[in-house]
Every structure is written in structure tokens, then in C-alpha cells.
Amino acid sequence: MESGQRIEKLKADHGAKETTLKNNIESAKKAKGRLLEVKTNKEYEAILKEIDAIHGKNSAVEDEIIHMLEEIDRTGEDLKVKESETAGRSSKCEAEIRKMDEELNSIGSELEEMMKKRGGIRSKTNDALLKKFDIIKNRKSGRAVVPVWKAICSGCHMNIPPQMYNELQRNDKLMLCPHCERIIYWEDRNTDA
């Protein structure tokens, strides 16, 4: 049971016990009033026993009320701690959401900028070459151009024939990998370091 619901139930039970206690006190007052009307010792003793029984019940009800009040206090403290933890988590999540929104907006603007650059480059590129690029890109899950280093195609990880690798290093014509048919270019990693 949730702490808030538990507190509400305890408060309702507490109210019922308070009502019971008030009713018992009224019964005890009435019984004491009857003591003055008693004519025999037996009746007097019976009313005294009734009053003692009512006081015993009142004592038990008062103990229950005290226990309930203590439990209401404990549950209230637990609820405050949980609400504090929840507020902390909530603010942390909101901060993360804001950060992710900022990143998403940043990525969105970068993507828009890249798409503009892409459109500009595509407008300047030969239509036959673009058609070939688009066909390869669609067949190869979006990766149409890959580097070759040390005679190995990074698209399919297969060796390029030695003569083709030498021609690729000259960088004077468009070449396709003989294995995966992606557009390849020579990557010189020695000059990057």
C-alpha cells in the first residue's frame, strides 16, 4: 500500500477509535450516574464492574490510538523521504531531458546543414555518377564509398588485387571493389599520424 493511502487509512481508523473512546466515556458517565440510583449492594457491584470494564476498554482503545498516531508519524516521515527522493529524481530526469533536447536540436541543425551541403555537392556532380552512387548506396545499406588501406577494402575486408591497388593509389579514376562493388579510394594512414 502506498504511504499516502496508508496514512489516510490510519487517520480514518484513528477517527473511528476516537469515536469509540468518546462513546465509552459517555457510557462510563451514565453508569456513574446510575450508581446514585442503586438500592442494593449487588446492583452497586454490577455497575462498578461495568465501569471497570468500560475503563479497561478505554485503556485498550487509548493504547491503539497512541499506536496509530505513532504509525501515522512514522509513515508521514517515510512519505516525506520518498517525496524528497522522488523530487530529486524528477529534477534529475528533467535536467537529462533538457540536455537530450538540446543535443537533439543541435544534431537536427547539424543534419540540416549537412543536407544543404549534400544538395549543393549533388547539384555539381555528374548525373551518371550520382545514379551509380545511389544504386550502390541502396544495395549496400547506405555505405557506398569506403577506404582501402594496405590493399584491404574496409567495406568487405577482402584483399584488392595488387595492380588495382597500385592504380587506386594514383587516384586518377573512379574504381569499384571487385568483391563488394563499393566505390573505393586509397587511404594513406601514414600521413595522418
N, C-alpha and C positions, 0 to 999 in steps of 0.2 A: 504494500500500500504506500502511495506517495506521502511524503511528510506533511504536505498541506492538508490532504484528505484525513490523515491520521489526527492532526491537530483538531480539525473540525469535528471528527467523531468523538474525540476525548472531551471537547468542550460541550458537545451535546450530552454525553454521558455525565459530565460534571453537573450540568444543569438539572438533569434528572435526579442525581443523587442529592443535590441541594434541595430540590422539591420534596424528596423523600424525608430528608432531615427536618425540614420545616413541618411537614405533616406529623412526624414522630414527636416533635417538640409540642405541637398543639395537642396531640393525644395525651402526652405526659401532663400537660396543664389541666386538661379535662379530668384526667384520673386524679390529680391532686385536689381538684375541686370537689370530686366525689368523696374524697376522704372525710370532708366535713359532714357529709350526709349519712355516713356509715353508722349503723346501730349496733353491730356485733363485731367481735374480735376476728371472726372468720372472714367477714367481708373486708375488714381493715387489712388483714394479712394478704388477702387475694388482690386487693388494689395495690398494696406495696409490691407484691411480686410482679404485677402488671407494669408498674412504674419502673421497677428494676429491669424487666425485660426490655422495655422501651429504651431505657438508658443504655443497655447493652447493645441494642440495635443501633442507637445513635452513635455510640463509640465506634462500632464497626463501620458505619457509613462515613463518619468523620475520617477514619483511617483511609478508607477508599478514596475519599475526596482529596486528602493530602497526597496520596499516591498518584492520583490523576493529575493534580496540579504540578507535581514534580515531573511526571512524564510529559505534560504539556510544555514545561520549561525546557526539558532535555530535547524534545522533538523540535521545539522552536529554535533552539541553538543549532541543532543539526540542519534545520531548514535554512537558517542564515548562512551557515558554512557552505551548504550546497548552492544556494543562490549566489554567494560570492564567487565560488568556483565557476559556476555557470556564466556569470557576468564576465569573469576573466577569460574564459574560453571563447565566449561570444565576441568580446572585443578583439581577441587574438585572431579569430576567424574572419572578422570584418576587416582587420588590417591586411590579412593574407588575401582576401577577396579584392580589396582595393589595389594591392600590389599586382595581383594577377590581371586585373582590369587594365592597369597602366601598361603592363607588359603586352597584353593583347592589343591594346591601342597602338603601342609602339610597333609591334610586329605587323599590325594591319597597315600602318602608314609606310613601313618598310616594303611590305608586299606591294602596295600601290605604286611606290616609287620604282620598284623593280619591274613591275608590269609596264610602266611607262617606258623605261629603258628598253625592255624587251620589244615593245611595239616599235620603238624607234629603230632598233637593230634589225628587226624583221622587215621593216619597210625599205631598208637599204640593201637587203640580201637578195640574191638571185632566187627566183621563184622555183626553179628546178631543184636547187639545193635545199630550199625550205621544205619542199614536198618530200624529198628523200629523208631529211631530218625528222619530219613529223611522222613518217611511216616507221622509222627505226624507233623513235621515242615511244610510239604506241605499242609496238611489238615487245619492247624491252622494259616495260614498266616504268617509263619516264626517264630512263638513263640512256641517252643516245650517244653521248660523247664521253670517252674515257681515256685516261692517260696510259702510256706504255712506258715502263721503266725496266731496264735490264732485259729487254726482249720479252717481257711478260705483260699481257693485256690485263688491266685491272678490272675489266668487266667480266671476263670468263676465266681469268687466271691461267690461260694457256700460253705457250711459247709462240712468238711470232717468228716466221722463217727469217734466217739471218739476212738475206738480201733485202727483204721487205723492211726489216728493222733499220738497215743502213739507209734505205730510201726515205723512211719515216723521219730520220734524224735531219735530213736535208730540208724538210718542211716546205716542199715546193708544190705539193699536190694533195688533194683530199684522198685519204686512204681508209679502208674498212678492214676490221679484223677478219681474217679468213675463217675464224671459228664461230664467233658470236655475231658478226656482221655489224658491229657498232662502229661509229666513226672514231678513229683513234688519232692521238697526237703524241709526240715524244715529250716526255717529262724529264728534264735534266735536274735531278735532285742534288747533284754535286754543287751546283752554283747557288742553290737555295740556302745551303748551310753556311 
